[in-house]
């Protein structure tokens, strides 16, 4: 346990930041899952409305990933890797469809 006043403050700040980072990471994972399910639906039944859904989900996921990188929650390479994974999934599903 921290003994000094400054150490107590740092522990409090670290906990606050941990919870904020956890919320960002959770939101990124949720949006990625929603996007991947939209891509699966689009691959199974390609239509203009399902394509629009995929584009909307991709935009949301990219935005949240970029914001997490900007805030320092994710490393820039980690964010780029996640975005690349999403784009690759869409490309592979549309090529096979």
Buried (B, 14 or more C-beta within 10 A) or exposed (E): EEEEEEEEEEEEEEEEEEEEBEEBBEBBEEBBEBBBEBBEBBBEEEEEEBBEBBBEBBEBBBEBBBBBBEEEBBEEEBBBEBBEEBEEBBEEBBEEE
